[in-house]
């Protein structure tokens, strides 16, 4: 592969030059960028073809890469840096407690706020402070398609706006509750960025103490949601729709709670993504009658 070597800080200003081969990725190492050159143009070096990254999977959040559970080897990490040119790489070990705080190991660079778009929504967050799950993309789109303008919605576990922003953009008025102060701060920022701050009332604290009145729809995007169902039902009425997230088969638990509260209902289950071997992250849609 024929390349020109330039200082890394000049990469962005050179990338659109006529001599750059757009079919190949540039890569950076030791302060220099190596940019593939089109046939017929002068070049500095003829390097072996780069091999694609084949290490543990990752997700990109802006200029930061987030790996899950499995750390790369030193060679894989360098290959990933060369392949993606991130400013930061983090290993997410797990999430802790009710605030879903990320436990991360910094593998490269310095953690910072990132901004990116997903399904037409702009998010800003720091992945070392708050949780973000790209695996819920289709579920967020599904919920957005179900919502009708003017609905009064409670989001009991709003986070940085996973479902809140989708609901507000669909025309709903959302009472968004979140116990993590950092997530609340990013939710406020994201509501402003997406132009829906006037449709979202944000409360920081335990959702069970902040639910008020009744709602057309209640979003419960937390794995422990079935254990909060009694609190949600106290603010529901015939016609209310609830979306209850959980891990594994919680259908019997949900039905027992519904019957104990005296509601008639229809119940359907949707699989969001595989959580572990033979275990799924599921959502139960409940329509009260």
Legacy VTK file of the C-alpha trace (Angstrom):
# vtk DataFile Version 3.0
C-alpha trace
ASCII
DATASET POLYDATA
POINTS 289 float
0.000 0.000 0.000
1.520 3.292 -1.166
1.193 6.048 1.446
2.280 9.530 2.332
3.431 10.120 5.885
2.332 13.385 7.483
2.083 14.720 11.063
-1.060 13.339 12.674
-2.409 16.831 13.412
-2.552 17.535 9.656
-4.723 14.498 8.840
-8.077 16.305 8.715
-6.853 19.067 6.415
-5.242 16.573 4.008
-7.931 13.897 3.875
-9.882 15.585 1.046
-6.862 16.153 -1.217
-7.037 14.759 -4.763
-4.123 12.369 -4.190
-5.867 10.547 -1.303
-7.253 7.080 -2.081
-10.770 7.190 -0.538
-11.172 3.411 -0.818
-8.534 2.807 1.850
-8.330 3.866 5.482
-5.487 6.058 6.721
-3.958 5.041 10.023
-1.934 6.757 12.730
1.080 5.685 14.764
3.668 7.508 16.876
2.393 10.967 15.988
2.206 10.375 12.221
-0.667 9.640 9.850
-0.154 7.271 6.914
-2.525 8.179 4.105
-3.117 5.795 1.148
-2.256 7.402 -2.200
-4.094 7.059 -5.519
-2.296 5.354 -8.403
-0.146 7.811 -10.347
0.523 10.229 -7.466
3.833 10.570 -5.588
4.151 8.638 -2.338
6.619 8.311 0.543
6.407 4.638 1.528
5.145 1.331 0.182
3.776 -0.543 3.209
2.275 -4.022 3.580
-1.520 -4.073 3.434
-3.080 -3.512 6.858
-5.108 -6.331 8.315
-8.632 -5.520 9.576
-9.191 -5.506 13.323
-10.287 -8.966 14.484
-10.285 -8.588 18.278
-13.189 -8.315 20.745
-16.277 -6.453 19.549
-16.803 -2.790 20.339
-19.215 0.076 19.829
-18.331 3.601 18.746
-19.687 6.556 20.700
-18.440 9.654 18.899
-14.640 9.488 18.939
-14.603 6.920 21.778
-14.694 3.139 21.443
-16.365 1.011 24.105
-15.467 -2.670 24.464
-17.613 -4.997 26.560
-16.250 -7.454 29.142
-13.344 -8.872 27.086
-10.079 -6.932 26.945
-7.987 -6.982 23.747
-4.368 -8.110 23.704
-1.708 -5.418 23.319
-1.433 -6.215 19.601
-5.211 -6.126 19.142
-5.410 -2.801 20.969
-2.768 -1.262 18.704
-4.505 -2.717 15.652
-7.802 -1.176 16.842
-6.143 2.224 17.333
-4.663 2.022 13.827
-7.955 0.856 12.333
-10.405 3.312 13.950
-8.219 6.279 15.073
-10.201 6.893 18.278
-9.276 9.481 20.878
-10.212 7.074 23.693
-10.847 3.343 24.196
-12.684 2.037 27.252
-13.363 -1.458 28.537
-16.798 -1.693 30.162
-16.626 -4.299 32.914
-20.208 -3.972 34.186
-22.786 -1.519 35.539
-23.185 -1.039 39.285
-26.252 -0.496 41.450
-29.548 1.260 40.926
-27.817 4.202 39.241
-26.352 1.858 36.603
-22.895 3.386 37.066
-20.322 2.152 34.518
-17.282 0.323 35.876
-14.705 0.960 33.146
-11.009 0.467 32.505
-9.294 3.104 30.358
-7.262 1.304 27.685
-6.228 4.329 25.644
-6.606 8.113 25.756
-8.528 10.276 28.207
-12.298 9.877 28.846
-14.456 12.870 27.939
-17.935 13.899 26.800
-18.864 12.509 23.385
-21.627 13.508 20.969
-23.102 11.211 18.332
-26.328 10.476 16.464
-28.409 7.330 16.499
-31.717 6.833 14.648
-32.010 10.580 14.058
-31.397 11.554 17.703
-28.311 13.385 19.015
-26.854 12.190 22.313
-24.160 13.733 24.511
-22.714 11.775 27.427
-19.543 10.655 29.160
-19.393 6.829 28.943
-17.413 6.640 32.207
-20.271 8.349 34.096
-23.513 7.043 32.584
-24.837 4.014 30.756
-25.671 3.897 27.060
-26.876 0.772 25.248
-26.846 0.708 21.449
-28.434 -2.736 21.574
-31.813 -1.096 22.258
-31.901 0.776 18.934
-34.725 -1.222 17.372
-36.758 -1.126 20.580
-36.443 2.670 20.715
-37.675 2.870 17.125
-40.549 0.488 17.890
-41.738 2.567 20.836
-41.456 5.790 18.846
-43.703 4.300 16.167
-46.352 3.341 18.748
-46.648 6.777 20.368
-49.271 9.269 19.220
-48.902 13.065 19.527
-50.269 14.467 22.762
-49.830 11.329 24.873
-48.986 11.867 28.537
-46.083 9.517 29.242
-44.108 8.536 32.340
-40.552 7.329 31.790
-39.632 5.787 35.127
-35.977 5.086 34.265
-35.150 7.858 31.811
-31.343 7.690 31.857
-29.824 10.124 29.375
-32.964 9.921 27.233
-33.045 6.494 25.567
-36.835 6.384 25.347
-37.691 9.872 26.612
-36.232 11.614 23.562
-37.905 9.200 21.133
-41.260 9.758 22.848
-40.917 13.555 22.858
-39.891 13.595 19.203
-43.037 11.564 18.450
-45.080 14.400 19.985
-45.677 13.126 23.522
-45.324 15.033 26.783
-42.941 13.066 28.987
-42.556 13.013 32.770
-38.955 11.747 32.883
-37.621 10.350 36.173
-34.000 9.348 36.753
-32.123 8.595 39.972
-28.572 9.253 38.667
-27.770 13.020 38.845
-25.216 12.761 36.015
-27.787 11.079 33.774
-30.301 13.819 34.638
-27.789 16.486 33.615
-27.154 14.802 30.262
-30.890 14.290 29.760
-31.452 18.040 30.159
-28.655 18.758 27.704
-29.936 16.179 25.198
-33.498 17.492 25.400
-32.200 20.934 24.476
-29.947 19.656 21.688
-32.885 17.797 20.112
-35.311 20.702 20.499
-37.779 18.939 22.802
-37.023 20.541 26.188
-40.550 21.992 26.263
-42.032 18.467 26.029
-40.034 16.892 28.873
-40.433 17.464 32.625
-37.304 16.048 34.291
-37.205 14.943 37.927
-34.066 13.566 39.598
-34.844 10.908 42.196
-36.589 7.593 42.867
-39.426 7.242 40.356
-41.688 5.606 42.934
-41.887 8.888 44.861
-42.313 11.125 41.815
-45.064 9.431 39.804
-48.176 11.604 39.900
-51.649 11.448 38.383
-52.327 8.955 35.601
-50.606 8.425 32.275
-51.507 7.191 28.794
-48.257 5.220 28.603
-45.586 4.193 31.120
-42.071 3.321 29.984
-40.110 1.024 32.305
-36.706 0.537 30.673
-34.845 -1.128 33.550
-34.100 -4.839 34.015
-35.766 -4.718 37.459
-38.953 -3.137 36.085
-41.265 -6.053 37.016
-40.469 -5.281 40.670
-41.691 -1.683 40.148
-44.926 -2.659 38.418
-47.140 -2.165 41.495
-45.945 1.458 41.773
-46.644 2.035 38.073
-50.148 0.540 38.237
-51.092 3.023 40.939
-50.817 5.691 38.209
-52.519 3.794 35.406
-56.128 3.385 34.303
-58.041 1.417 31.656
-56.420 2.338 28.342
-52.935 2.885 29.810
-50.145 0.985 28.034
-47.050 -0.122 29.954
-43.744 -1.316 28.497
-41.985 -3.429 31.130
-38.373 -4.499 30.554
-36.756 -7.484 32.244
-34.279 -10.340 31.970
-35.453 -13.904 31.440
-39.033 -15.084 31.798
-40.862 -12.675 34.143
-44.283 -13.257 32.579
-45.727 -15.076 35.602
-44.479 -12.357 37.989
-46.057 -9.658 35.825
-49.379 -11.504 35.519
-49.526 -12.105 39.279
-49.019 -8.373 39.921
-51.647 -7.372 37.356
-54.233 -9.779 38.702
-53.510 -8.719 42.273
-54.192 -5.100 41.290
-57.547 -6.083 39.785
-56.827 -5.076 36.175
-58.028 -6.760 33.014
-55.280 -6.620 30.406
-53.698 -7.908 27.215
-50.045 -8.910 27.369
-47.446 -9.473 24.628
-43.732 -10.198 24.881
-40.959 -8.841 22.622
-37.342 -10.026 22.632
-34.882 -7.110 22.485
-31.508 -8.881 22.485
-29.649 -11.876 23.871
-28.392 -11.122 27.376
-26.636 -14.414 28.125
-26.793 -18.011 26.996
-30.502 -18.920 26.758
-31.429 -15.652 28.474
-33.066 -12.694 26.733
-33.658 -9.038 27.474
-37.419 -8.844 26.938
-40.137 -6.206 26.932
-43.711 -6.966 27.949
-46.333 -4.645 26.427
-49.365 -4.424 28.714
-52.597 -2.735 27.672
-54.996 -2.226 30.564
-58.753 -2.575 29.998
LINES 1 290
289 0 1 2 3 4 5 6 7 8 9 10 11 12 13 14 15 16 17 18 19 20 21 22 23 24 25 26 27 28 29 30 31 32 33 34 35 36 37 38 39 40 41 42 43 44 45 46 47 48 49 50 51 52 53 54 55 56 57 58 59 60 61 62 63 64 65 66 67 68 69 70 71 72 73 74 75 76 77 78 79 80 81 82 83 84 85 86 87 88 89 90 91 92 93 94 95 96 97 98 99 100 101 102 103 104 105 106 107 108 109 110 111 112 113 114 115 116 117 118 119 120 121 122 123 124 125 126 127 128 129 130 131 132 133 134 135 136 137 138 139 140 141 142 143 144 145 146 147 148 149 150 151 152 153 154 155 156 157 158 159 160 161 162 163 164 165 166 167 168 169 170 171 172 173 174 175 176 177 178 179 180 181 182 183 184 185 186 187 188 189 190 191 192 193 194 195 196 197 198 199 200 201 202 203 204 205 206 207 208 209 210 211 212 213 214 215 216 217 218 219 220 221 222 223 224 225 226 227 228 229 230 231 232 233 234 235 236 237 238 239 240 241 242 243 244 245 246 247 248 249 250 251 252 253 254 255 256 257 258 259 260 261 262 263 264 265 266 267 268 269 270 271 272 273 274 275 276 277 278 279 280 281 282 283 284 285 286 287 288
